[in-house]
Structures are given as C-alpha cells and as structure tokens.
Amino acid sequence: MASNKKEARNATSFEGVSSGYASRGGIGRHGRLWPVNLFEAMRVYVRVVEREGISRAAKDLDLGQPAVSERIDRLEQHLGCRLLMRSTRAFKCTSEGEIFYEWSKKALDAVERAVAEVSQNKQLLKGLVRIAAPHCLGDAVLPKVMTRIHELHPDLNIDLVLNDSAVDLVTEGVDIALRIGRLGEGTFVAAPLGHLEQVLVATPGLLERVGPIREASELNRLPFLRTKGSFDSGDICLADENGVLHVASVPSLMTTSHWRPMYEMVLAGAGAGVVLLAACAEDLRSGRLVRVLPSLTLPAVELNMLTLAQRPALPRIRMLTDLLKTLMPEVLNGRENGH
C-alpha cells in the first residue's frame, strides 16, 4: 500500500516544476527524468522567442546570456527535439518550437490566473510588467503616474522602456505600450487615455533675431527643429479661434530620434519646435520660452494604451490597465490628488 501511494505521488506531484526542486531534477510522469525546472525553462523559452534572441531575453530576465543559452539547450535535450534555429544571420522557431511556444504561453498564463484566483488579496498587484512609452511622455508625465502606482502597489515591479519608435508588443516583450498619435499596424487592443496639448515654442531671443511672427505664412522665417515621424511633410497646421485651419511651410534645421536634443536646442535658441505642453510648461512660466503665434493652436494628439489582443487578459495586466485609465487622465488634467 505504501509503495502504491508513493507511485501516485510521483505521477501527480508538481515538484518537478517547482523552483525548489530545480537544482536536483525530478521524476515526471511515466518515470521520465526532468533535468530542468520545466516551468522556469518554459518562461525563459517564451521570452527568448518573443524577444527574438538570447541577449535581449537575458537582459529582460536579469540573467547572463550563458545561463539563458544553457537553459534552452537543456530544455531541447529534455524534449528530444530542436526548438530554435540559431545563426549569426537568422533566428526562428522550428515547427516543434512554434508548437511548444504556443502551449508554453498558455501554461504560463494559466498558472498566473490560478494564483491570482486564490490569492488572499486579489486587489494587490504583484509581479513584473513591461511598459513602453515615448521619451517625452516618460520624462514629463509618467514619473507622477509611476509614483502613484508604486504607492498603491509597492510589490509591483515595472520595467519602463522608453522608445520614440512604435514598439511591437510581441517582439519587444512588452505588456503595455503607450502611444502618441498614429496607432500604426499590429495585433493589439487600443484604449484611449486622453489628449496631449502641443505648442509651438521658441526663445524670446530667437524671435528678436528673425523679427515678429504675426501670421502662419511667416513661420518659414523660423528654423524648425523636429523629431522623426512628426511634420515629415514639412508643413505645420494650426487653427484659429473660429476653427479655420492655417497651413504653413516650416524648413527643418534638424531632425532627431529623441525629443530631448531637439528641446535643448530650442532652449539654446537654435530654432523653434513643437513640444508637449506638459514638457515645456515650466520653461513657459519662467519666460525661457514663449509660444509662437499664441492665438493659433496645434491639434491635440491622442494618447492610447495598447495591449495584446489576448482574451482574457492576465490579471495583473487587466488591473494595471484599469488603473492607468484612471490615473493618466488625472495627471494630464492636473487632478492627481495633490501628487
């Protein structure tokens, strides 16, 4: 009888995938040897596939590249098949690797949901969430939002990735992406968070040098600084108080991939530029910058939150997106309850 109980325990126990059991392996069903922590190996493998490489996955997981490579090698040995085709020029899954990725992803998601359902405090966010956002939003708006989230959920670990390019959620291993303006293409669900006001600004000294700018047609006398992806046509569109649009040509002095160098050059008087009001409000108040043609306004740009088109969403992602829908408008409108 005792022997039968022991055999049943080996067949159904989760010890073979627990972190504490990983160092010595385990016996899986049918007496098969598990030389790896299978759950951890699946987690590493999923991240490698989503990040399309060992080095980027290692950085995300806070592991060394040799450790990640070793876990993938041991996983392939355990499964008895090749999961990844790796070379200096290409990185892709084998047919077996694609199948294992899909089932591993489902298994990891199922474990997280199971833990969340039986957690004693379902309202407490825990774990790691990767959020991608443009640099300007990260500099000017997100510090207040992230601080508030940390106050509410101190056990939540947020990896904030700032990138002015449109981030692909799958290949970059991102859970939530905040995107300004055009959504672009991809498989995602978009939720609007509000609008961001833009202003055309310059230093008083620059305006003294070029002379008064009284109407939109005179903007071509100003050297214009911009970030890549904005005003690519070379035209800028402003509206008056009656909603009448005024289109003006603006010659670009310089284009940058990051908003900060552009803004520093605007502050130095090298040119005029369009900046989020949230980013330049203090310099406007101090007089370092002034609005160009303040009677005309630029269209506000929409801020959206993107998540993977995955149903149902993981508990921590669902809870955090709900929180961002509340906090982001409060911060954008200056209503963050004194924070």
Secondary structure, 3 states (H helix, E strand, C coil): CHHHHHHHHHHHCCHHHCHHHHHHCEECHHHCEECCCHHHHHHHHHHHHHHCCHHHHHHHHCCCHHHHHHHHHHHHHHHCCCCEEECCCCEEECHHHHHHHHHHHHHHHHHHHHHHHHCCCCCCCCEEEEEEECHHHHHHCHHHHHHHHHHHCCCEEEEEEECCCCCCCCCCCCCEEEEECCCCCCCEEEEEEEEECEEEEECHHHHHHHCCCCCHHHHHHCCEEEECCCCCCCEEEEECCCCCEEEEECCEEEEECCHHHHHHHHHCCCCEEEEEHHHHHHHHHHCCCEECCCCCECCCEEEEEEEECCCCCCHHHHHHHHHHHHHHHHHHCCCCCCC
